[in-house]
Amino acid sequence: MQSNLLYALTLSAIASLATVLGSVLAMIAKKPGPKLMAFALGFSAGVMMFVSFAEMLASSIHDVGFLPAVACFFGGTVLMFAIDLLVPHLFVSEQADKWVKDGADACFNDMPVKHRHHRHRRGLTRENRRSLMRAGLLIALGIGIHNLPEGMATFAGAIKDRGLGLAIASAIALHNIPEGLAVSLPVFCATGSKHRAIWLASLSGGAELLGALLAAAVLMPFLTPTVLALTLAAVAGLMVFISFDELIPGSYAYGFEHLSVIGITSGMALMALSIWVLR
């Protein structure tokens, strides 16, 4: 287990950098189409749900028994639900309220890349900019809240098995890209500052690595197969909650339900194939 420590932290760092990548893409290219966003978020949800049930929870049940594993699984979902209730934030799918949608369209639609910095205020009222900035901050907070347990999930999975850790990190990185975009777009439109937009996205993505470091600090001193098995069950619950509470609604919010289902199914199928090949 100790030999996988650096590998686990590296995977978490790479997954967190995907948020930065999304924010950079937002600064140099137009927003990705809704079809791509619907498929990508659904795909990530499919991967995370399948690996949670087929690998993490199943492995935990095998190692410690059904009741302890299932108790930790539902404990993880309850913990994530409590955090969602207690901390004010927005999900990616919730950014499309009237002001954010209209403001982002006014800022980015048909705007040449080289002129964005100078023309960001055209078509935006002060209320537009205030709403966009608030949305960017709340989305960043929401992403940071979810990135923390996702970093723990990547760390725990990689400690258990390198292939499992890679699969989790890949799914997380995939949906971190549109999350970085979701943070940086409203902040840039509100302020005209690319640096501020990318910096805020970097902070929210950094919670991924922070979660892995916290898991390492808490678990490694007394990590045993039993503790690891219970941890895997708990983070599986966290990931399933995130999938049902954020990723799937976010995918459906783009209005292409069939693509969302195709994305979810494709993610599950790819994860199943990866598990079979790695075994």
N, C-alpha and C positions, 0 to 999 in steps of 0.2 A: 504493500500500500504506500509506503513512504516513497518508493521510487516513482510513483505516479504524481507526486505532489507538484513538481515543476510543470509537468505536462498539463495537469488540471488547471493550474493558474494561467498557463499560456493560452489554453483554449478559452478561458473566461475573458482574458484580455482581448483576444481576437474577436470574440462575439460582441464585446463592448465597443470595439472600434467600428463595427458595422453601423452603429448609430451615427458616428462621425461621418462615415461614408455617405449615409443618407442625407445628412445636412449639406455636405459638399456638393452632392449631385443636385440638390435643390438650388444651389447657387449658380450652377453652370448649365442647367438644363431645365426644360419645362417640367411641370408636374407629370409623373407617370400616369397613364390612362387608367380610368376606373376599372377596366377589365383586368389589367395587370394587378392592380391593388387587390381586387376581389379574389383573384386566384392565389396570389402570394400569401395573403393573410389566412385564407382557407388552408393552403398547403401547410403552413407552419402549424396551424391548429391540428391538422391531421397527424403530422409527425409527432407533435408533443403528446397528443392523447394516446396514440398507439404505443409509443415507447413507455408512457406512464403505466398503462395497463399490462402490456405484453411483456415488458422487461422489468421495470422498477418495482411495481407492486407484486408481480408474480415472483420475482427473485426474493423479495422481502418475505412473502408468504412461505416460500420454500425454506428460508433460513430460520425464521423465528415463529412460524405458525400463523394461522389465519387470523385469529382474533387480535393479537398485538399489531400485526401489519395493517389490518383494516382500520383499527383504532387510530393509528398514526396517520393513515391516509386521510381519514375524515377530519382528524385534528389539523392537518395541513390546509384543508379547504376552509375550515372554520377560522383559522388564523388569518388567511388571506381575505376572507369575507369581512372579518373584524377590521382589518387594516383599511379596506375599501370604504367601510362605513365611517371610520374615525378621521380619516385624512381627506380633506377636500382636494379634488383633482378632476381631470378630464381624461377620457380615453381618446384614442385616435378617431374612433367613429363619432365621438361627440363634438368634434371640432366644427362640424358642418352646420352650426346654427346660423341664423340669418346674417349676423354681422361678420362672422368669420368667413363664411362662404362668399358673401358679396365683396368683402374687403380683399380677400385673396384673389378673387377673379379680377377685381379692379387693378390690383397690383401686378399680376403676372400674365393675364391673358393677352396674347398677341404683343408681348413686350420683348424687343430684342435683348439678348443677354447683355450686350455691352452697355445698354442704356438703363438697365434695371436700377442701378445704384442712384442715378440722378433723377429717375422718373418715378421713384417709389411712392411719392405723395400724390401723384396725379390720380384723381378719382376717389381719393380717400378723405373722409371727414375726420375730425378729431375723435369723434365717437368710434368710428371705424378703427382708428389706430389704437385707441385705448382698449377696445374689445379684443383686437388681435393680439396685443401684448399680453393681456390677461389670459387669453386662451393659450398662448405659447407657454406661459409660466405654469399654468395648471396641467397642460399636457405633459410638460417636462417632469412635473412632480408625479403625475400618474405613471409615466414610463419608468421613472426612478423607483417608485414603489414596487413595480412588477419586476424590474431588472434585478433588484436585490435578491429575491428568492430564486430567480432564474440563474444568477451566478452561483448560488448554493447548489442548484440542481446540476449545473454543469460540473461543478467541483465534485459533488458526491458521485455522480455517474462516472466521471473519469477515474476516480479513486477505485471504484468497483471494477470497471472495465474500460480500457482505452477506447474501444469501438463504441461503447455506449456513450461515453463522454463526448466523442466526436459527433455522434448523431444528434445529441441534445444541443451541442453548441451550434451545429449547422442550422437546425430549426430556429434557434433563438436569433442567430445572426441574420437569417433571411427576413424575419419580421422586424428586426431592429433597423433595417434600412428604411422602410417606410415610416417607422417611428421617428427616426432622425429627421426625415423630411417634414413630418407633421409638426415637430417642434420648431424647426428653423424657418419654415415658410411664414407663419404669422409674425414671428419676432422680426424677421427681416423686413416684412411689409410694414410693420409698425414703426421701425426705427431706421431703416435704410442701412443698417450696419451688418455686413456679412460676418465680421469677426464676432459680434455679440451673438448672432444667431448660431454660428458654429460652436462657440464656447458654451452656450446653454445646452445645446444638444450633446456636447461632450460630457458635461456634468451629469446629465441624465443617463447617458450610456455608461459613465464610470461607475454607476451603482452596481453594474454587472460584476466588475472586478472586485468592488468592495464586498459584495455578497460572498464571492469566492474566498476572499481574504478572511472574512469573519468566520466562514465555515471552517477554514483551515485553523484559525486561532482557537476556535471552540472545540472542534472535533479531534484534531490531530493528537493532542496530548493524551487522550484516553480512547483513541479509536480502536474498536474491536469489531469483529464481524457482526456481532449483534447490534451494536450502536450504528454501524453503517447500514445494516438492513432496515432498521427502524427509520433512519434518516432518509433513505431512498423512498420508503413508503410515504413519509411526510411530504417530501418535495414532489412526489408524484401527485399528491393531492393538490399542492400549490399549482402545478402546471396544468392539471385538468381544470381547476377553477379559472385560471387565466385564459385558457382556451375557450371555455364556455362564456366567460364574463366579458372578455375583450376581443379576442381574435375572431371568433365566429360572428358576433354582432358587427364587428368592424368590417368583416368581409361582406356581410349581407347589406351593410349600409350603402355600398356602392351600386346596388340595384341590379346586380347580375347573379341571381340566386343559383342558376345552374352552374355558372363558373365557380361559385363558392363551393358547391357540392363536389364538383369535379376536382377542385383544389384540395378539399379535405380528403377525398377518396384517394387522390394521387399521392398525397403526403403519407397516408397510411400504407398504401401499396409499396411506396419506395422504402419506407421504414421497415416493412416486413421483409422486403427483398434484401435490404442491408443486413438485417439480423441473421437471415438465412445464409448469406454469403460469408459474413464474419464468423459464423459458427463452423 
